[in-house]
């Protein structure tokens, strides 16, 4: 036999306080009183009694009916009072049992699209309003947790909190993030919150605009990974509600990209700043004003028309007069989603690009050393008075490499260096961790075994390819290998694309008589920028730590190839140096929500730092030792805009970086209920719209199916009926 607290009727009736049903026995009290009043007394007849008895016998049937009716009303009153105290409910109204203590998890979508504003109120403000109303209408004893749906998600209140006033305060202090969402991580966070809850009845309420981009699984895990998380959540049997705050067909325009078309910027050089504007709305936009602002000073502007669903590039010419970090901003007139109408870019402007060339076969005669042609190509006017040059080149011999402090340079070029020590390799690795660039040229001094053991290290070292045996014979020059530009796809060769034959011939007619065969691993992510006609790689690019590595199969001088004497050599070498030096500024522009990692000199480990955010907050940070460098790791990048970092002694420097939102967040296309169910199969949820109506009647989310209020109303009605009936029957009693 089931105990009373598990009692359920076949039509779905249950009781939240079922043990109180034992009080139904109190319904027998009026019956007992009635029976006790019927016990016999000693009769004493007197003269007038016979008239009274005659009257009673005449109305005895009517009186008995009236007494039984009053008795039934009084018994029913007791039954209704006890039943109301037991709080009955109908399970057919959902899994939430009215009157039973509930743990409610409020999940507020804080992605950038929730900043869309209509009628003076953003969708995020609407979500906070509805969430506050739900908390306000929670029952005494209910507990609430709060999770922000973002990338990454944030658990604001994890343990179920019964302090509803404090929960409302936390909700009002929530700030909209400027990133997207990690749907998988959000469901995992909700599952963790429910896992620590000891309250058996649970409810999860999502307040979201159901933006299609936000409600998609991570590409790495796919639907299968998300399905596992949803199944785990469903096993806890919560009641899930999705409150849809979005609206289809919303207009929106956004700056989706902003770049400087040069890897390195120096003072007084003109660079191209390219902004891209996209129209995500359903109708064409004409005469949209695009402005450029540099360090807070408004610059040039252009008017453009924006077709539906197309990228429109806008290019500005810009000069930077002084070295240092400069903040460039492209903007359009604000629309209903102002957060994506601005995009910032931090441009580090350098006094010059400092290059260290290490010569493995140094000779004093002109153009006899390994680095002579390369140094001339990089700095043709160096040493000439009045002739500016963006590159400063220093040449050292192979033996001096171990004694040089590499932090003063942006790029290190290793030309025909015979072999390396482990100390030198470690120094180069630390240099790459700080964003430096390394370029390695082959030559007749190179010892492949040493290169493969220390520099390649089975694909885990700084070289992208293993160094094989030499191919060809530079002495006999009987065989020559031409270059294959591979369609000029790589940025190093972009200037030769669509050029006239005489210009292209400076590259394609170059001859190489000898080179080291370079072999990439099968899973390599390196790019072959230039190949030989037989398909072997001639020049390879690969990222390494925060820097870049370029590996050339042939020499930098004219010993193995005639490339240094062709006019294609200087521009490609200069471009390669700039691309290699770009790592110094690569981490200055990140996506909102992405950690900011910057490497500095190892002596700065332990230094304190202060980060000024776009919201005006001043947050502390600290540099920590990491390998051979000191590392700044800052994670609170949930706001778009420019950040200022001030680092204390011994470094005592300032840097800036910018965080920008994911352009996908600007696409306001939303999901309907059927599409959401298709993306999250196995998730049982209730889909609600019209947030205003819900905010006015938020209590209905937790009160569906309850019966104790109607029962109490019935008690009041029966009390009134009992009083009127007793009064009426009393007046009709002939014995009164």
C-alpha positions as CSV (number, residue, x, y, z in Angstrom):
1,X,0.0,0.0,0.0
2,X,1.4,3.4,-1.0
3,X,1.8,6.0,1.8
4,X,-0.3,9.1,1.7
5,X,2.5,11.4,0.4
6,X,2.6,9.3,-2.8
7,X,-1.2,9.4,-3.2
8,X,-2.4,10.3,-6.8
9,X,-5.7,9.8,-8.4
10,X,-6.0,8.2,-11.8
11,X,-7.0,11.5,-13.4
12,X,-3.8,13.2,-12.2
13,X,-4.8,14.6,-8.8
14,X,-2.0,14.9,-6.3
15,X,-1.3,16.7,-3.0
16,X,1.7,18.8,-2.1
17,X,1.1,18.3,1.6
18,X,-0.4,14.8,1.5
19,X,0.3,14.0,5.2
20,X,-2.3,16.6,6.2
21,X,-4.9,14.4,4.7
22,X,-4.9,12.5,7.9
23,X,-6.8,15.5,9.2
24,X,-9.8,14.4,7.1
25,X,-10.7,12.3,10.2
26,X,-11.9,15.6,11.7
27,X,-14.9,15.4,9.5
28,X,-16.3,12.9,11.9
29,X,-16.4,15.5,14.7
30,X,-19.8,17.0,13.7
31,X,-21.3,13.5,13.4
32,X,-20.0,12.6,16.9
33,X,-21.5,15.8,18.4
34,X,-24.8,15.0,16.7
35,X,-24.8,11.4,18.1
36,X,-23.9,12.6,21.6
37,X,-26.7,15.1,21.5
38,X,-29.1,12.2,20.8
39,X,-28.4,10.3,24.0
40,X,-31.5,9.6,26.2
41,X,-32.5,11.6,29.2
42,X,-35.1,10.9,32.0
43,X,-38.5,12.0,30.7
44,X,-40.7,14.2,32.8
45,X,-44.2,14.6,31.3
46,X,-46.2,17.8,32.0
47,X,-49.4,19.1,30.7
48,X,-48.3,21.4,27.9
49,X,-45.9,18.8,26.6
50,X,-48.5,16.9,24.7
51,X,-49.1,20.0,22.4
52,X,-45.4,20.3,21.7
53,X,-45.0,16.6,21.0
54,X,-47.9,16.8,18.6
55,X,-46.3,19.7,16.7
56,X,-42.9,17.9,16.6
57,X,-44.4,14.7,15.3
58,X,-46.2,16.7,12.6
59,X,-42.9,18.2,11.4
60,X,-40.5,15.4,12.3
61,X,-39.6,14.4,8.7
62,X,-38.8,18.0,7.7
63,X,-36.7,18.6,10.8
64,X,-34.7,15.4,10.2
65,X,-33.9,16.4,6.6
66,X,-32.9,19.9,7.8
67,X,-30.6,18.4,10.5
68,X,-28.9,16.0,8.1
69,X,-28.4,18.9,5.6
70,X,-26.7,21.0,8.3
71,X,-24.6,18.1,9.3
72,X,-23.5,17.5,5.7
73,X,-22.6,21.1,5.3
74,X,-20.5,21.1,8.5
75,X,-18.7,17.9,7.6
76,X,-18.0,19.3,4.1
77,X,-16.6,22.4,5.6
78,X,-14.1,20.3,7.6
79,X,-13.2,18.3,4.5
80,X,-12.6,21.4,2.4
81,X,-10.4,23.1,5.0
82,X,-8.2,20.0,5.5
83,X,-8.0,19.4,1.7
84,X,-7.0,23.0,1.1
85,X,-4.2,22.7,3.7
86,X,-3.0,19.6,1.8
87,X,-2.6,21.8,-1.4
88,X,-4.0,19.5,-4.1
89,X,-2.8,20.0,-7.7
90,X,-3.5,18.6,-11.1
91,X,-0.4,17.0,-12.7
92,X,-1.9,17.5,-16.2
93,X,-0.8,21.2,-15.9
94,X,2.9,20.3,-16.0
95,X,5.6,18.8,-13.8
96,X,5.8,21.8,-11.4
97,X,3.7,21.1,-8.4
98,X,2.1,24.2,-7.0
99,X,2.8,24.8,-3.4
100,X,5.8,22.5,-3.3
101,X,9.2,24.2,-2.8
102,X,10.8,24.8,-6.2
103,X,14.4,25.5,-7.2
104,X,14.1,27.9,-10.2
105,X,17.1,28.5,-12.4
106,X,16.8,31.7,-14.4
107,X,19.0,31.7,-17.5
108,X,19.4,35.2,-19.1
109,X,20.8,35.4,-22.6
110,X,23.5,38.1,-22.4
111,X,24.8,37.9,-26.0
112,X,25.2,41.1,-28.0
113,X,22.0,40.6,-30.0
114,X,20.1,41.1,-26.7
115,X,21.1,44.7,-26.9
116,X,18.6,45.3,-29.7
117,X,16.4,48.2,-28.5
118,X,12.8,48.9,-29.3
119,X,10.5,51.4,-27.7
120,X,13.3,52.5,-25.4
121,X,13.9,49.1,-23.8
122,X,16.5,46.5,-24.9
123,X,15.8,42.8,-25.0
124,X,18.2,42.3,-22.1
125,X,16.3,44.9,-20.1
126,X,13.1,43.0,-20.9
127,X,14.7,39.8,-19.7
128,X,15.7,41.4,-16.4
129,X,12.2,42.7,-16.0
130,X,10.6,39.3,-16.5
131,X,13.2,37.6,-14.3
132,X,12.6,40.1,-11.5
133,X,8.8,39.5,-11.8
134,X,9.3,35.7,-11.6
135,X,11.4,36.1,-8.5
136,X,8.8,38.5,-7.0
137,X,6.0,36.0,-7.5
138,X,8.0,33.1,-6.2
139,X,6.5,31.3,-3.2
140,X,7.8,31.4,0.3
141,X,10.5,28.7,0.5
142,X,11.3,28.8,-3.2
143,X,15.0,29.2,-4.1
144,X,16.5,30.8,-7.2
145,X,19.7,30.5,-9.1
146,X,20.9,32.8,-11.9
147,X,23.0,31.9,-14.9
148,X,24.2,34.3,-17.7
149,X,24.1,32.7,-21.1
150,X,27.3,33.9,-22.9
151,X,30.7,32.9,-24.2
152,X,31.7,31.8,-21.7
153,X,28.6,31.6,-19.6
154,X,28.7,32.9,-16.0
155,X,27.0,31.4,-12.9
156,X,25.9,34.5,-11.0
157,X,24.1,32.6,-8.2
158,X,24.9,28.9,-8.1
159,X,23.6,27.6,-4.8
160,X,19.8,27.9,-4.6
161,X,19.1,31.1,-2.8
162,X,15.9,31.6,-0.8
163,X,16.8,35.2,-0.2
164,X,14.6,36.5,-3.0
165,X,15.3,40.2,-2.3
166,X,19.1,39.6,-2.8
167,X,18.4,37.7,-6.0
168,X,16.4,40.6,-7.4
169,X,19.2,42.9,-6.5
170,X,21.7,40.7,-8.4
171,X,19.4,40.6,-11.4
172,X,19.2,44.4,-11.5
173,X,23.0,44.7,-11.4
174,X,23.5,42.3,-14.4
175,X,25.3,43.9,-17.4
176,X,24.8,42.9,-21.0
177,X,27.9,41.2,-22.5
178,X,29.1,42.0,-26.0
179,X,30.0,38.4,-27.0
180,X,28.1,35.5,-28.4
181,X,27.1,32.4,-26.6
182,X,28.5,29.0,-25.9
183,X,25.3,26.9,-25.9
184,X,27.1,23.7,-24.8
185,X,28.8,25.4,-21.9
186,X,25.6,27.1,-20.9
187,X,23.7,23.8,-20.6
188,X,26.6,22.3,-18.7
189,X,26.5,25.3,-16.3
190,X,22.8,24.8,-15.7
191,X,23.4,21.1,-15.1
192,X,26.0,21.8,-12.5
193,X,23.7,24.2,-10.7
194,X,20.9,21.6,-10.6
195,X,23.4,18.9,-9.5
196,X,24.2,20.7,-6.2
197,X,20.5,21.4,-5.4
198,X,18.8,19.3,-2.7
199,X,15.3,20.6,-3.7
200,X,13.6,17.8,-5.6
201,X,11.3,20.1,-7.7
202,X,13.3,22.0,-10.3
203,X,12.4,24.6,-13.0
204,X,14.7,26.1,-15.7
205,X,13.6,29.4,-17.4
206,X,15.5,30.7,-20.4
207,X,15.0,34.4,-21.2
208,X,16.3,34.8,-24.8
209,X,15.7,36.3,-28.2
210,X,16.3,32.9,-29.7
211,X,18.8,34.3,-32.2
212,X,19.8,31.5,-34.6
213,X,23.5,32.1,-34.1
214,X,23.3,31.9,-30.3
215,X,21.3,28.6,-30.3
216,X,23.7,26.4,-32.2
217,X,26.2,23.8,-30.9
218,X,29.9,24.2,-30.8
219,X,31.5,23.2,-34.1
220,X,34.0,21.0,-32.3
221,X,31.3,18.9,-30.6
222,X,28.5,19.1,-33.0
223,X,24.9,18.1,-32.3
224,X,26.0,14.9,-30.7
225,X,27.9,16.6,-27.9
226,X,25.0,19.0,-27.2
227,X,22.6,16.1,-27.3
228,X,24.5,14.3,-24.5
229,X,24.4,17.4,-22.4
230,X,20.7,17.9,-22.9
231,X,20.0,14.3,-22.1
232,X,21.9,14.7,-18.9
233,X,19.9,17.7,-18.0
234,X,16.6,16.0,-18.9
235,X,17.5,13.1,-16.5
236,X,17.0,15.6,-13.7
237,X,13.4,16.1,-14.8
238,X,13.2,19.9,-14.6
239,X,10.4,21.8,-16.1
240,X,12.0,23.8,-18.9
241,X,10.5,27.1,-20.1
242,X,11.8,29.2,-23.0
243,X,10.5,32.8,-23.0
244,X,11.0,34.2,-26.5
245,X,11.9,37.9,-26.5
246,X,12.9,38.1,-30.2
247,X,11.2,39.4,-33.2
248,X,11.6,38.3,-36.8
249,X,12.6,40.7,-39.6
250,X,14.6,43.2,-37.4
251,X,16.6,45.8,-39.2
252,X,20.3,46.0,-38.4
253,X,23.5,47.3,-40.0
254,X,27.0,46.7,-38.6
255,X,30.7,47.3,-39.0
256,X,31.9,43.7,-39.4
257,X,35.6,44.1,-40.0
258,X,38.4,46.7,-39.7
259,X,42.0,46.2,-40.7
260,X,45.1,48.1,-41.6
261,X,46.4,46.8,-44.9
262,X,50.0,46.5,-43.7
263,X,51.6,44.0,-41.3
264,X,53.8,46.7,-39.7
265,X,53.1,50.5,-39.6
266,X,55.8,53.1,-39.2
267,X,55.5,56.9,-38.8
268,X,54.9,59.1,-41.9
269,X,54.0,56.2,-44.1
270,X,50.5,56.1,-45.7
271,X,48.6,52.9,-45.0
272,X,45.2,51.8,-46.1
273,X,42.5,51.3,-43.4
274,X,39.7,49.0,-44.7
275,X,36.3,48.9,-43.0
276,X,33.6,46.5,-44.0
277,X,29.9,47.3,-43.5
278,X,27.1,44.7,-43.8
279,X,23.4,45.1,-44.0
280,X,21.6,42.3,-42.1
281,X,18.2,43.8,-42.5
282,X,15.4,42.9,-44.9
283,X,15.6,46.1,-46.9
284,X,18.3,48.1,-48.7
285,X,19.9,51.0,-46.9
286,X,21.0,54.1,-48.9
287,X,23.4,56.9,-48.0
288,X,24.9,55.3,-44.9
289,X,27.6,57.5,-43.4
290,X,30.9,55.7,-42.5
291,X,33.3,57.6,-40.4
292,X,36.9,57.1,-39.3
293,X,38.2,58.3,-36.0
294,X,41.8,58.1,-34.9
295,X,42.7,58.6,-31.2
296,X,39.4,60.3,-30.6
297,X,39.8,62.8,-33.4
298,X,37.1,62.5,-36.1
299,X,38.7,61.9,-39.6
300,X,37.3,61.4,-43.1
301,X,33.9,59.9,-43.9
302,X,32.2,58.3,-46.9
303,X,28.6,57.7,-47.9
304,X,27.7,54.2,-49.1
305,X,24.7,52.2,-50.2
306,X,24.1,48.8,-48.5
307,X,22.4,46.1,-50.5
308,X,20.7,43.4,-48.4
309,X,23.1,40.7,-47.2
310,X,26.3,42.0,-48.8
311,X,29.7,43.2,-47.5
312,X,30.6,46.7,-48.6
313,X,34.2,47.6,-48.1
314,X,35.2,51.3,-47.4
315,X,38.9,52.2,-47.7
316,X,40.6,55.2,-46.1
317,X,44.2,56.5,-46.5
318,X,45.8,57.2,-43.1
319,X,49.1,58.4,-41.8
320,X,50.4,58.1,-38.2
321,X,52.7,60.9,-37.2
322,X,54.3,59.4,-34.1
323,X,55.2,55.9,-32.8
324,X,53.1,54.2,-30.1
325,X,49.7,52.6,-29.8
326,X,46.9,54.4,-31.8
327,X,43.2,53.5,-31.6
328,X,41.4,53.6,-34.9
329,X,37.6,53.4,-34.9
330,X,35.2,53.0,-37.8
331,X,31.5,53.8,-37.1
332,X,28.1,54.3,-38.7
333,X,25.0,56.1,-37.4
334,X,23.5,54.1,-34.6
335,X,20.5,51.9,-35.2
336,X,18.5,49.7,-32.9
337,X,21.6,47.6,-32.1
338,X,24.2,50.3,-31.4
339,X,26.9,47.9,-30.1
340,X,27.9,46.7,-33.6
341,X,27.8,50.2,-35.2
342,X,31.4,50.8,-34.0
343,X,34.6,48.7,-34.4
344,X,38.0,49.5,-33.0
345,X,41.5,48.6,-34.0
346,X,44.7,49.2,-32.0
347,X,47.6,50.0,-34.4
348,X,51.1,49.8,-32.9
349,X,53.2,52.3,-34.8
350,X,56.9,51.5,-34.6
351,X,59.9,53.8,-35.1
352,X,61.3,51.1,-37.3
353,X,61.5,47.3,-37.8
354,X,64.6,46.0,-36.2
355,X,66.2,43.0,-38.0
356,X,69.1,40.8,-36.8
357,X,70.8,38.8,-39.6
358,X,73.0,36.0,-38.4
359,X,75.6,35.1,-41.0
360,X,76.8,31.5,-41.1
361,X,79.6,32.2,-43.7
362,X,80.7,35.8,-42.9
363,X,83.2,37.4,-45.3
364,X,84.4,40.9,-45.5
365,X,84.4,41.3,-49.3
366,X,81.3,43.0,-50.7
367,X,78.5,40.5,-51.6
368,X,80.5,37.5,-50.6
369,X,78.9,37.0,-47.2
370,X,75.6,35.1,-46.8
371,X,73.7,38.2,-45.7
372,X,74.9,40.9,-48.1
373,X,72.2,40.6,-50.7
374,X,69.5,40.3,-48.0
375,X,70.7,43.3,-46.0
376,X,70.8,45.4,-49.2
377,X,67.3,44.3,-50.1
378,X,65.8,45.2,-46.7
379,X,67.5,48.5,-46.2
380,X,68.7,49.9,-49.6
381,X,69.0,53.5,-48.3
382,X,70.4,52.7,-44.8
383,X,73.3,55.0,-44.0
384,X,72.2,57.6,-46.6
385,X,71.5,61.0,-45.0
386,X,68.0,62.3,-45.3
387,X,66.7,59.0,-46.6
388,X,64.1,57.4,-44.2
389,X,64.0,53.6,-44.0
390,X,61.5,51.6,-42.1
391,X,63.9,48.7,-41.4
392,X,67.1,48.8,-39.4
393,X,69.4,45.8,-40.1
394,X,72.2,44.5,-37.9
395,X,74.5,41.7,-39.1
396,X,76.4,39.4,-36.7
397,X,78.4,36.2,-37.2
398,X,77.1,32.8,-36.2
399,X,79.3,32.8,-33.1
400,X,77.7,35.9,-31.7
401,X,74.1,34.7,-31.7
402,X,74.3,33.2,-28.2
403,X,75.5,36.5,-26.8
404,X,72.8,38.8,-28.3
405,X,69.7,39.9,-26.5
406,X,67.0,39.2,-29.0
407,X,64.3,41.3,-27.3
408,X,65.6,44.4,-29.0
409,X,64.7,43.0,-32.4
410,X,61.5,42.2,-34.3
411,X,62.9,39.6,-36.7
412,X,65.9,37.3,-36.6
413,X,67.2,36.0,-40.0
414,X,69.4,32.8,-39.8
415,X,71.4,32.6,-43.1
416,X,73.3,29.4,-43.7
417,X,74.0,28.9,-40.0
418,X,75.7,25.5,-39.6
419,X,74.3,24.3,-36.3
420,X,72.6,25.4,-33.1
421,X,73.1,24.7,-29.4
422,X,70.1,24.0,-27.1
423,X,70.7,27.4,-25.4
424,X,70.3,29.2,-28.8
425,X,67.2,27.2,-29.7
426,X,65.6,28.0,-26.3
427,X,66.4,31.7,-26.9
428,X,64.7,31.6,-30.3
429,X,61.7,29.8,-28.8
430,X,61.3,32.6,-26.1
431,X,61.7,35.2,-28.9
432,X,58.8,33.6,-30.8
433,X,56.7,33.5,-27.6
434,X,57.1,37.3,-27.4
435,X,55.8,37.7,-31.0
436,X,59.1,37.8,-32.8
437,X,59.7,36.4,-36.2
438,X,62.3,33.9,-37.4
439,X,63.5,33.4,-41.0
440,X,65.7,30.4,-41.8
441,X,67.7,30.1,-45.0
442,X,69.6,27.0,-46.1
443,X,73.1,26.8,-47.5
444,X,76.2,24.7,-47.8
445,X,77.1,25.1,-44.1
446,X,73.8,23.7,-42.8
447,X,73.9,20.4,-40.9
448,X,70.5,18.7,-41.5
449,X,70.9,16.3,-38.5
450,X,71.4,19.2,-36.1
451,X,68.5,21.1,-37.6
452,X,66.1,18.1,-37.5
453,X,67.1,17.2,-33.9
454,X,66.9,20.7,-32.3
455,X,64.9,23.0,-34.6
456,X,62.4,20.5,-36.2
457,X,62.2,18.1,-33.3
458,X,59.8,15.7,-35.0
459,X,57.4,18.5,-35.9
460,X,57.3,19.9,-32.4
461,X,60.1,22.5,-32.8
462,X,60.2,25.9,-34.4
463,X,60.9,24.7,-38.0
464,X,57.8,23.6,-39.9
465,X,59.6,21.1,-42.1
466,X,62.4,18.5,-41.8
467,X,65.6,19.3,-43.7
468,X,66.5,16.6,-46.2
469,X,69.4,15.9,-48.5
470,X,70.5,18.6,-50.9
471,X,69.0,18.5,-54.4
472,X,71.0,19.7,-57.4
473,X,74.6,20.9,-57.8
474,X,75.5,24.6,-57.6
475,X,79.0,24.0,-58.9
476,X,78.1,22.3,-62.1
477,X,74.8,24.2,-62.7
478,X,73.8,21.5,-65.2
479,X,70.3,21.4,-63.7
480,X,68.2,24.4,-62.7
481,X,64.9,24.6,-60.9
482,X,62.4,27.4,-61.6
483,X,59.8,28.8,-59.1
484,X,56.1,27.8,-59.1
485,X,54.2,30.8,-57.5
486,X,51.2,28.6,-56.8
487,X,48.7,31.1,-58.2
488,X,50.1,33.9,-56.2
489,X,47.8,33.0,-53.4
490,X,50.2,33.8,-50.5
491,X,50.4,37.4,-49.3
492,X,54.2,37.4,-50.0
493,X,53.4,37.1,-53.7
494,X,50.2,39.1,-53.9
495,X,51.9,42.1,-55.5
496,X,52.7,40.0,-58.6
497,X,49.1,38.9,-59.1
498,X,47.7,40.2,-62.4
499,X,51.0,42.0,-63.2
500,X,52.5,42.3,-66.7
501,X,54.7,39.5,-68.0
502,X,58.0,41.4,-67.6
503,X,57.2,42.0,-63.9
504,X,56.1,38.3,-63.3
505,X,59.2,37.1,-65.1
506,X,61.4,38.5,-62.4
507,X,60.0,35.7,-60.2
508,X,59.1,32.9,-62.6
509,X,62.4,33.0,-64.5
510,X,64.5,32.8,-61.4
511,X,66.8,29.8,-61.4
512,X,67.9,27.7,-58.4
513,X,70.7,25.2,-58.8
514,X,70.7,23.7,-55.3
515,X,68.3,23.4,-52.4
516,X,67.6,21.3,-49.3
517,X,64.5,19.1,-49.8
518,X,61.9,20.2,-47.1
519,X,59.4,17.7,-45.9
520,X,56.2,18.7,-44.1
521,X,54.4,16.3,-41.7
522,X,51.0,15.0,-42.7
523,X,49.2,17.0,-40.1
524,X,51.1,20.2,-40.6
525,X,49.2,23.5,-40.7
526,X,52.1,25.3,-42.4
527,X,51.5,27.0,-45.8
528,X,53.8,26.6,-48.8
529,X,54.2,30.2,-50.1
530,X,56.4,29.3,-53.0
531,X,57.4,26.0,-54.6
532,X,59.8,24.7,-57.2
533,X,58.5,23.5,-60.6
534,X,58.9,19.9,-59.5
535,X,56.5,20.5,-56.5
536,X,59.1,20.6,-53.7
537,X,58.5,23.5,-51.2
538,X,60.8,26.5,-51.7
539,X,59.4,28.8,-49.0
540,X,57.2,27.8,-46.1
541,X,55.3,29.9,-43.5
542,X,54.1,28.6,-40.1
543,X,52.9,30.1,-36.9
544,X,54.9,29.4,-33.8
545,X,53.7,30.6,-30.4
546,X,52.8,34.3,-30.9
547,X,55.3,34.7,-33.8
548,X,55.9,33.4,-37.3
549,X,58.6,31.2,-38.9
550,X,59.6,31.3,-42.5
551,X,61.8,28.4,-43.8
552,X,63.5,28.7,-47.2
553,X,64.9,25.7,-49.0
554,X,67.7,27.6,-50.7
555,X,70.3,30.2,-49.7
556,X,69.8,34.0,-49.1
557,X,72.9,34.8,-51.2
558,X,73.7,34.0,-54.9
559,X,75.6,30.8,-54.1
560,X,72.7,28.4,-54.8
561,X,70.3,30.7,-56.7
562,X,70.3,33.8,-58.9
563,X,67.1,35.1,-57.1
564,X,69.0,37.8,-55.2
565,X,70.0,39.5,-58.5
566,X,66.4,39.6,-59.8
567,X,64.1,42.5,-59.1
568,X,61.5,40.3,-57.4
569,X,63.9,39.6,-54.5
570,X,63.7,42.9,-52.6
571,X,59.9,43.3,-52.4
572,X,59.4,39.6,-51.4
573,X,62.1,39.8,-48.8
574,X,60.7,43.0,-47.4
575,X,57.2,41.6,-47.3
576,X,58.5,38.5,-45.6
577,X,60.2,40.6,-42.9
578,X,57.0,42.6,-42.3
579,X,54.9,39.5,-42.1
580,X,57.4,37.9,-39.7
581,X,57.4,41.1,-37.5
582,X,53.5,41.2,-37.4
583,X,53.4,38.9,-34.4
584,X,54.4,41.7,-32.1
585,X,51.0,43.3,-32.6
586,X,48.9,40.2,-33.5
587,X,47.4,39.9,-30.1
588,X,46.5,43.6,-29.9
589,X,43.1,43.0,-31.5
590,X,41.0,40.1,-30.1
591,X,37.3,39.0,-30.1
592,X,35.1,39.9,-27.2
593,X,35.3,37.2,-24.5
594,X,38.7,36.0,-25.7
595,X,41.5,36.2,-23.1
596,X,44.1,38.7,-23.8
597,X,47.6,37.1,-23.6
598,X,50.7,39.2,-24.0
599,X,54.3,38.1,-23.5
600,X,57.0,40.4,-22.1
601,X,60.6,40.2,-21.0
602,X,61.1,37.5,-18.3
603,X,62.5,40.1,-15.9
604,X,58.9,41.5,-15.6
605,X,57.6,38.4,-13.9
606,X,55.7,39.4,-10.8
607,X,55.1,43.0,-11.9
608,X,51.6,44.4,-11.2
609,X,49.4,45.7,-13.9
610,X,46.2,47.7,-14.1
611,X,43.7,47.3,-17.0
612,X,41.3,50.1,-17.8
613,X,38.2,48.6,-19.5
614,X,35.8,50.3,-22.0
615,X,33.2,50.4,-19.1
616,X,35.6,52.6,-17.1
617,X,36.6,49.9,-14.6
618,X,40.1,49.7,-13.3
619,X,41.0,46.0,-12.8
620,X,44.2,44.6,-11.3
621,X,46.3,42.0,-13.0
622,X,49.8,40.5,-12.6
623,X,52.5,39.2,-14.9
624,X,53.5,35.6,-14.2
625,X,56.6,33.7,-15.3
626,X,55.8,31.3,-18.2
627,X,58.7,29.4,-19.7
628,X,61.3,31.9,-20.7
629,X,58.9,34.9,-20.7
630,X,56.6,36.8,-18.4
631,X,52.9,36.5,-19.3
632,X,49.9,38.8,-18.9
633,X,46.7,36.8,-18.9
634,X,43.6,38.9,-18.7
635,X,40.1,37.3,-19.1
636,X,37.6,40.0,-18.3
637,X,37.1,41.1,-21.9
638,X,33.3,41.0,-22.1
639,X,33.0,44.6,-23.3
640,X,33.8,45.8,-26.8
641,X,36.2,48.7,-27.2
642,X,39.7,49.8,-26.4
643,X,41.5,48.6,-23.2
644,X,44.6,50.3,-21.6
645,X,47.2,48.2,-19.8
646,X,49.6,49.9,-17.4
647,X,52.4,47.7,-16.2
648,X,54.5,48.7,-13.2
649,X,58.2,48.3,-12.5
650,X,60.5,46.9,-13.5
651,X,58.9,47.0,-16.9
652,X,57.0,50.4,-16.4
653,X,55.3,50.5,-19.8
654,X,51.8,50.9,-21.3
655,X,50.1,49.0,-24.0
656,X,46.7,49.0,-25.5
657,X,44.4,46.4,-27.1
658,X,40.9,46.3,-28.6
659,X,38.1,43.7,-28.3
660,X,35.4,43.5,-31.0
661,X,32.2,41.5,-31.2
662,X,31.7,38.5,-33.4
663,X,30.1,39.7,-36.6
664,X,27.7,36.7,-36.5
665,X,26.0,38.3,-33.5
666,X,24.8,41.1,-35.8
667,X,22.6,38.7,-37.7
668,X,19.3,38.9,-35.9
669,X,17.6,36.0,-37.7
670,X,15.8,33.9,-35.0
671,X,14.5,30.4,-34.5
672,X,10.9,29.4,-34.1
673,X,9.7,26.7,-31.8
674,X,9.9,23.9,-34.4
675,X,13.5,24.9,-35.4
676,X,14.6,25.0,-31.8
677,X,13.2,21.5,-31.1
678,X,15.0,20.3,-34.2
679,X,18.3,21.7,-33.0
680,X,17.9,20.3,-29.5
681,X,16.2,16.9,-30.0
682,X,15.1,15.3,-26.7
683,X,14.7,18.5,-24.9
684,X,11.2,18.9,-23.4
685,X,10.4,22.6,-23.1
686,X,7.5,25.0,-23.1
687,X,7.8,27.9,-25.5
688,X,6.2,31.2,-24.5
689,X,6.0,34.6,-26.2
690,X,4.6,38.1,-25.4
691,X,6.9,39.0,-22.6
692,X,4.7,41.9,-21.5
693,X,1.7,39.7,-20.8
694,X,4.0,37.2,-19.1
695,X,5.5,40.0,-16.9
696,X,2.0,41.0,-15.8
697,X,1.1,37.4,-15.0
698,X,4.4,35.9,-14.1
699,X,2.9,34.2,-11.1
700,X,1.0,31.9,-13.5
701,X,4.3,30.1,-14.4
702,X,4.4,28.7,-10.9
703,X,0.7,28.4,-10.1
704,X,-0.8,26.3,-12.8
705,X,-2.9,23.4,-11.7
706,X,-3.3,24.4,-8.0
707,X,-6.7,23.7,-6.3
708,X,-6.3,24.9,-2.8
709,X,-7.4,28.5,-3.6
710,X,-10.8,27.3,-5.1
711,X,-11.2,25.1,-2.1
712,X,-10.8,28.0,0.3
713,X,-13.2,30.0,-1.7
714,X,-15.6,27.1,-1.3
715,X,-15.1,27.1,2.5
716,X,-16.1,30.8,2.6
717,X,-19.1,30.1,0.5
718,X,-20.1,27.1,2.7
719,X,-19.7,29.2,5.9
720,X,-22.1,31.7,4.5
721,X,-24.6,29.0,3.4
722,X,-24.3,27.2,6.8
723,X,-25.0,30.5,8.7
724,X,-28.0,31.3,6.5
725,X,-29.3,27.8,6.6
726,X,-29.0,27.4,10.4
727,X,-30.7,30.8,10.9
728,X,-33.6,29.8,8.6
729,X,-34.0,26.3,10.0
730,X,-34.0,27.8,13.5
731,X,-36.8,30.1,12.7
732,X,-38.9,27.3,11.2
733,X,-38.4,25.1,14.3
734,X,-41.7,24.8,16.1
735,X,-39.8,24.1,19.3
736,X,-38.1,27.4,19.2
